[in-house]
Amino acid sequence: MTPQEKQFVDYWAEKRKKWSWRKHSYQTFITIVLPVALLIDFVNYFIIGDTEYAFFSFTHLFTFLINMLLLGVVIILGSGFTNWNYNEGRYWSILRKNTNKLQ
């Protein structure tokens, strides 16, 4: 096992015990979903010029919140499952490779 593989196995062995959807959801929402939703809304209103309703209205706020909710669900679940499955696959493949070398 290389030092990088050993470091990853140690890291993921601890991280997988402490995995929390709440923490992942919060971090992903703050760092990815909210900026992307705001960027989409600002580009749509100011650059594309979608003036179907005033920028500060309840209809616009409701549409923004629905878009942010949908983006949040898709991005948080997608990144969570992808991250978990990738790291689990890598973790178990390293362990299998190491046990095969020992036999």
Beta strands, then each sheet from edge to edge (+ up, - down):
end
